[in-house]
Amino acid sequence: MRLAFLVLAVAATCGSMAQFYQYKEIPPPGQARVATDAAGVGVRVVQRLNETIPLDARFKDETGQDVTLERYFKKRPVIILPIFYRCPGICETELASLVNSLKGFKKAQVGKEFDVVAISIHHKEKPELAATKKENVIAAYMGSNTDTQRRVTAERGWAFLTGDEKQIRKLTDALGFEFKYDPANDTIVHPAGIMVMTPAGKISRYFVTTEYPQQVLLSAIEEAGQGQIGVRDDRPFFMACIQVDPMTGQRSLNVLNALKTLTVVTLIGFLVAVFVWNRKAKSMNQRESRP
C-alpha cells in the first residue's frame, strides 16, 4: 500500500512538472540558463579581458549616418550592449535592467562620465528601428526628469547602431560574443551580457547576466575609465535568448526535451530506490518472523 501511494505521489509530481513546462498554443520567446562551456550550441560569451576591439568597424547610427566605433571612444569609458532590437525576450530585460541601474547613479550620467553603445546583432535591422529604440530608451532613462540639458547629454551619450553581417561579426568575434542567426524564423539566438570598455577600446569587464547591480556596475565603469582591467565574471551559467517556433513549439536550445528527460530519469531513479527499500524491508520482516 505504501509503495503504491509513493508511486502515485511521484507520478503526480512529475506530471505537474511536465504540465508546468508545456508550451502554450503560441509559445512566446523565452530564456534559458546555459552552461558557459557549452561550446557545441554556438551561443556563449568567451571573455577576452584586456583585448582591444576593432575601432575601425563600420556601422550606421540611428540617423543613418556612417560611423566607425572609434567615434565613441577616446574620451570616456563605454558600455557595449549587443542586442537584437526586435527581440521581445531577453533583450528587453537587458535594456530595462541597464536603464534602471543607470538611472540609480546619483552623479554619473550617460554622455558625461560614460557612454553606452547598443549594437544590433541582426544584419537586417535598419537605422529607423534603431531610432525608435533609442527614443524609447531615452524616455525611460529620463523618466519624470525634465532637465533639458540632461536629456541632450543622454541623447549624445546613447548610440544605437546597425550594420551588415560582416561588420557585426567583426565586432562580436572580438568581444567573444557568439550567437546564431535562424534564417527559417529570421531571428537571433544569442547570449545575454554587456561589456564595459576602457576609453582606448580595451575590454575591462563582462557582465554575463541580465542584472547589473548599481554599485558594481558603477565601480566597473570607474575602473575602466582609469584604464584598469577588471575581474572575470565566473558564473557557471549565462542567460540566453530562446526563440520558439509557434508552428512546431520547438526551442532552439531544446530546453523542453532536457526537462522531460530529467523528469523521466528522476521518476525512474525514485522508483528503483523505493523498490530496493521495499525488498530490504520485506527481507528484514521475514528474518524477524523466523523462530
N, C-alpha and C positions, 0 to 999 in steps of 0.2 A: 504493500500500500504506500509506504513511504517512498519507494523507488518510483512508483507511478506518479506520485504527487510532484516529486522533484523533476521528472521528465517533462511533465506538463508545465511546470513553472519556467523551466529553461526555454522550452519551445515558445511559450507566450512572450518571454523577454526578447528572444531573438526575432520573433515575428514583429514585435513593436519596433525594434531597431530597423528592420528591413522596411517597415512602413514609413518610419521617420525619414529614411534616406531615399525613398522612392521619388522619382521625378513626377512633377505635375504634368498636366496635358501639354502645356507650353512652358518648359522649364526656363528660368532666367539664367543668364550667365552668373557664375559663382566664383568661389575662391577655394583654394586648397593649400595645405601645407606640404611642401615638397622638400625632400632631403637635399642638403646642399651639395652632396656628392652624386646626385642623380644625373650624371653626365649623359646617360642614354636618352633622356627625354629632350635634350637640346634646349632646355629652358632653365636657366640658372644665372647666378651672378658670381663671376670669378673676380675676387677682389685684387686689384692691381695698385695697391698703395704706392705713392711716390712716382708713379709713371705719368708722363705728360700726354695729354690728349692732342689730337691733330687740330690745332687752331686755324689751319687753312681749310678745314671742311666747310663746304658751301651750302647755305640754306636760303630760304626766303623768310623774312619776318612777317608779322601779322598784317603789314600794309602791302605785302607783295614785293618789297624791295630785296634785292640780292644782298646777302651779308655773309661774312665768314665769322666763325666763332671768335676770332681774335678781337672782334668789335666789343665783346662782352667781358674781356679780361684786361689785365694790366693794372686796373685801378683798385678793385675790391675783390674779396672772396666771392665765389659764385656757387649757388646750389643748382645742380643739374637734375632735372626730372624727366626721364624718358617715359613717355606715356602714349596712349592711343586716344585721341580726342573724342572719338565716337564710342569709346568703351563705356558701357553702363555699369561695369562691375568694379573691379579693384582700383581702376584709375581714379574714379570719383572719390573713393575712400582715401586714396593717397592725397589728392588735391585738397579735400576738405580737412584732412588731418594736418597737412602742411600749413594751410591758411590759418587754422585755429592756433597752431603753435606760434606762427609768426605774429599774429595779432596780439598774442600774450606778451611779447617782448616790451618791456617798459620804455626803453630808449632806442634800441637798434631798429632801424627801419629799412624796408626794401627800397633800393635805389639810393640809399645814403651810406649805410655801413656794409651792405652786401647786395648782390643781385640774384635773381632767380631766372633760370633759362629752362623752359619746358620745351621739349623736342618731340614732335610726333614720330613714332616708330612705324607709322603706316604710310607708305610711299604715295598712296592715292589721296591723302588728305591735303587740302589746299589752304592758302592764306585766309580765305574768307571764313573758314571754320575756325582757324586759329584766332582770328579777330573776335569772333563771338565768344570763344572760350576765355580769352583774355578779359573781355568786358565783364563777363560773369564773375571771374575770379577777383578782379579789382573791386567790384561791388561787394563781394563777400569779405574781402580783406579790409575795406574801408568801414563796412557796417554803417553805424549811425554817425560816424565821424564825417563832418562836413568841411574839414580843413582842406581848402583848395590846394595849398602848397603841398600838403602831404599826398594828395591824390596825384598831382603832377609827378612827384618823386616816385610814387609807387608805379605809375604807368611807365616811367622811364626805366625803372629797375626790373620790371617783369617783362620777359620776352617769350613769345610763343612762336616757335619755328616749325617749318615744314620743309621737306626736301625729297630728292629722289632716293631710290633704294641704295645706290652705291654710296652716296654721302652719309646716309643714315648708318649703314653698316660700317663705314669707315670710323665713325664716332663710337658706335656701340661696341665694336670689336675692341677698341682701345679702352673702353670702360669695363670690359668684361661682362657686358650685359647681353646675354644670349636669349633670343626669342625666336618664335616661328610664325611665319605667315601661312594662314589657312586659305588657299585660293578658292576652295569649294564654298566657303561661307564669307569670304572677303573680310576676315577678322584676324586678330593677332593674339597668339597665346604667349604670354610673357610673365616674367617675374615682377615683383614689386621692389622698389628701392630708390633712394636718392643718393647722390654723391656730392660731397662738399669739396670744392676745389680751391686751391690757392690762387692768388691773382695771376701767377705765372702759368696756370693751366695744369698744375700737378694735382693728382687725386690725393686728398688729405684724409677723407673719412667716408665710409659707407654706412648707410642705414638700410639694412636689408629687411625692411618691415613696412607696415603701413601706419606706424605710430612713431611720432617724433617728439619726445619729451622736451619741453621748452628749454630747461636749463642745460640739458645735454646737447641739444642742437645749437644753442647759443654759444656754448663753450667750443663746440666743433668749428663754428664759424669764426670765432675769435682766434683760435689756434691756426686755422687756415689762413686768416688774414696776416698772420705773422710768419707765414711760410712753413709752419710746422706740419708734420705728418702724424696723424692720429693712429689709434689702435684699430685692429681688425674687429669686425662685427662677427663674433663667433657663435651665433645662434646655429643650432643643429638643423634648423629648418628655415625656409623662407616662404613667403606668400607668393602664390602665382595665380594669374587670372585664368579661369577655366571657361572656355567657350562651349556652349551647348547647342547642338543641332536640334531645333524644335521638331524636326520630322522624325528623327531616329532616337532622340533622347540620349545620345551618346556624348560623353565629355571627352575633351582632347586628351586629358591625362588619366582617363578611365578610373576615376575615384570610386564610382559606384561598384564596379566589379571587385575592387580591392575590399570594399566594405562588406560585400556579400561573402567573399571568400573568408574574411576574418570572422564573420558571424558563424559560418558553417564550421570552421576549424574550432572555434570556441565551443560550439554545441557538441561536436564530436569529442573533444577533449574532456568536457564536463561529464558526458555520458560514460566515457571509459572510466573516469575516476569514480563515478557513482557505482558502476558495475563492479570494479575491483573492491571498493569498500564494502559493497553488499556481500560479495563472495567471502571476504575475510570475516565479516560479522557472522554469517551463517556457519562458517568453519569453527569459529570460536564457540558459538552456541552449541554445536554438535559435540565438541570436546567437553564442554561443561556438563552436558546432559548424560555423558557416559558414566556408568557406575565405577 
